[in-house]
Amino acid sequence: MEGGTPTRENFLPFVKPLIEKEEIEAVNNVLKSGWLTTGPKTKEFEKNFREYVGSNEAIGLSSCTAALHISLLTLGIKEGDEVITSTFTFVSTAHAIKYVRAIPILVDIEKDTFNINHNLIEEKITDKTKAIIVVHFGGHPCNMDKIIEIAKKYNLFIIEDAAHAIGASYKNKMIGNIGDITCFSFYANKNITTGEGGMLTTNNPEIANKARLLSYLGMEKDAWKRYSEEAAWFYRITDLGYKYNLSDILSSIGIEQLKKLNEINKKRREYTNYYTEKLEELEELTLPTEKEGVKSSWHLYPIIIKKDKLKINRDQFIRALNKENIGTAVHFIPLHKHLYYKQFIKEAFPIANWVFERILSLPLFPQMTKNDLDDVIMAIKKIIKYYKK
Ligand SMILES: *Cc1c(COP(=O)(O)O)cnc(C)c1O
């Protein structure tokens, strides 16, 4: 393999945002309109989003991290409270818990979906536990029936980190419409993007009002109406809120992206099926699956390499793919392996550790061509043939 010709001449990145003339035109229009910050475009994006997921309320925010933070604040989670989540997630999930001075209680994952193992949740519940944040890994919904059952039994809130799961559904219910609050991301590498951005959805109007207030400095913007018909300058500050609003510039991109979401997710599913069809024969790999009753948004195509069947480890596998000009990524470095969280968390998470040593995500984005997909498949087969035990 050393010094050989790579499978492709140019580098295939792991992901590329899909920005077309519609998004560029939409931004142009907002820039020309004179209204740049949160306004009519954000309102329109929120309405369209609400209709898409079928929730009563949707609030545009500056990121999913902000949405998670606002969720916990809104539900009154505070210092000393415990919040249960998966160790196999992006750091934002746990950081949000730390922002409100609560304690992240981590749980190990399932070996097939990489989602939180619901069988391990109850043993972690104490009288300080207030909420569970589930993470729909790679867009594959968690076992929500079980999670809801546990939450009801112990009177816990459910927050969903749906950064990967826009367009996914659980038993014909759209993600964004199940837990108390759901948080979405429009970061540059997500299924749809505004560069940076997020959305909080809920069916509870009280939660929505509080979340809106806390995401804009604790400002009661409608107060002036009550105060006087004329006093447009008047507002009340009733809380220590944050400034997490989503601008009209970004919302205008979101509106266009949302229109394309079904087409984007359809392509992701098509490419996923193609990968599986072509890679299935390789006994050196375990491929991702979709459980019955759920529809994944296929944010990721994570594969597991079987270490006992290969002479190279995951890191070397990634480097070999890189030499073939194929980009990959690793989701995720488990929370308990990060220096910051090692201070608080001393447990072992055997499944997350096992998965982390073996997992990598293949390129998956709608602009990929059949040739791109074939290159990835060819490169993987070439590497496995060369390094198989
Ligand atoms: C991307 C991501 C986030 C953070 O989203 P931002 O919009 O970048 O704040 C949170 N959780 C998970 C699982 C993610 O992948």
The ligand as an SDF file (V2000), in Angstrom:
LIG
                    3D

 15 15  0  0  0  0  0  0  0  0999 V2000
  -23.3340   19.1280   16.6970 C   0  0  0  0  0  0  0  0  0  0  0  0
  -23.8350   18.5940   17.9630 C   0  0  0  0  0  0  0  0  0  0  0  0
  -24.2320   19.4390   19.0160 C   0  0  0  0  0  0  0  0  0  0  0  0
  -23.9550   20.9010   19.0300 C   0  0  0  0  0  0  0  0  0  0  0  0
  -24.5760   21.6100   18.0340 O   0  0  0  0  0  0  0  0  0  0  0  0
  -24.1930   23.1530   17.8340 P   0  0  0  0  0  0  0  0  0  0  0  0
  -25.3110   23.6700   16.9860 O   0  0  0  0  0  0  0  0  0  0  0  0
  -22.8750   23.1740   17.1400 O   0  0  0  0  0  0  0  0  0  0  0  0
  -24.1500   23.7860   19.1650 O   0  0  0  0  0  0  0  0  0  0  0  0
  -24.8100   18.8650   20.1290 C   0  0  0  0  0  0  0  0  0  0  0  0
  -24.9940   17.5490   20.2260 N   0  0  0  0  0  0  0  0  0  0  0  0
  -24.6090   16.7070   19.2560 C   0  0  0  0  0  0  0  0  0  0  0  0
  -24.8760   15.2480   19.4210 C   0  0  0  0  0  0  0  0  0  0  0  0
  -23.9860   17.1940   18.1050 C   0  0  0  0  0  0  0  0  0  0  0  0
  -23.5590   16.3530   17.1640 O   0  0  0  0  0  0  0  0  0  0  0  0
  1  2  1  0
  2  3  1  0
  2 14  2  0
  3  4  1  0
  3 10  2  0
  4  5  1  0
  5  6  1  0
  6  7  2  0
  6  8  1  0
  6  9  1  0
 10 11  1  0
 11 12  2  0
 12 13  1  0
 12 14  1  0
 14 15  1  0
M  END
$$$$
